[in-house]
Amino acid sequence: MRIGSLFSGIGGLELGLERAGCGETIWQVERDSFCQKVLAKHWPHAIRFDDVCTVGSHNLPPVDLICGGFPCQDISYAGRGAGLAGARSGLWYEFARIVGEMGPSIVVVENVVALRRRGLSAVLGTLADLGYDAEWATVSASQFGAAHKRERTFIVAYNMRERGEGLEPLAYFSKARQGRWGSQEDLQQIFDSPFVPGPTWPTPLLRRMDDGVPSRMDRLKACGNAVVPDVAQWIGAWITHALSRSASLGPPSALTTASSSSATSCPIS
């Protein structure tokens, strides 16, 4: 598949999806100049844009999957709670506009866990209006061995026009939507335990904290906003598994790869 990324940051989401075999990243949209440099280093062949408000079907190449984590400032519990009516988190509607214009088969959306109380219903409603069914769940990076909790809500939406071609709902997200996910026993039953039981650490163990490190604050900001690639890889593995149309294949091998390695919080190097 061809992947397009909105609000790309340093590319943690598309990195994980690529590792899972979802395809190749064709374009990225990111306004931060430091993050743009990171993206250019790791995706030298991708086309980059700097403003989601000026891109769409008129200048973006067609893709099969669009992913992105739209701004969380107005949704986060640390903010004032403006939700999707806020100037920054309201950029979700630009995300939705682009999805509507491009019509990808799959949409992957990421945001903070507060989205479940401050805008999830509106996001799902917008996707439904565009012809997408969606499944969602909250996943923690510590469940993949990361030394910090980093709970995030992920939404996987699929174009309903293509459901007749064999795309199956993702088993984990289906169970999560029914409100029955969460125990290690459930995870083992569904996926043959792709998760690694991980502790909840009070603070992240970030590297490159010494004084004198170039672009230190830019690095910390970028890592703080990033999606943990191992989590995105796990989600991507189940997307490719669903697209295979065969439940008899069992859990995809990418799940084992993601859970057995140390979680990587960002591709900065």
Salt bridges, closest charged atoms under 4 A:
GLU94 OE1 - ARG97 NE 2.76
GLU101 OE2 - ARG97 NH1 3.16
GLU110 OE2 - ARG152 NE 3.42
ASP133 OD2 - ARG163 NH1 3.88
ASP133 OD1 - ARG177 NH1 3.73
GLU151 OE1 - LYS149 NZ 3.80
ASP186 OD1 - LYS175 NZ 3.36
ASP211 OD1 - ARG216 NH1 3.37
ASP230 OD1 - ARG19 NH1 3.53
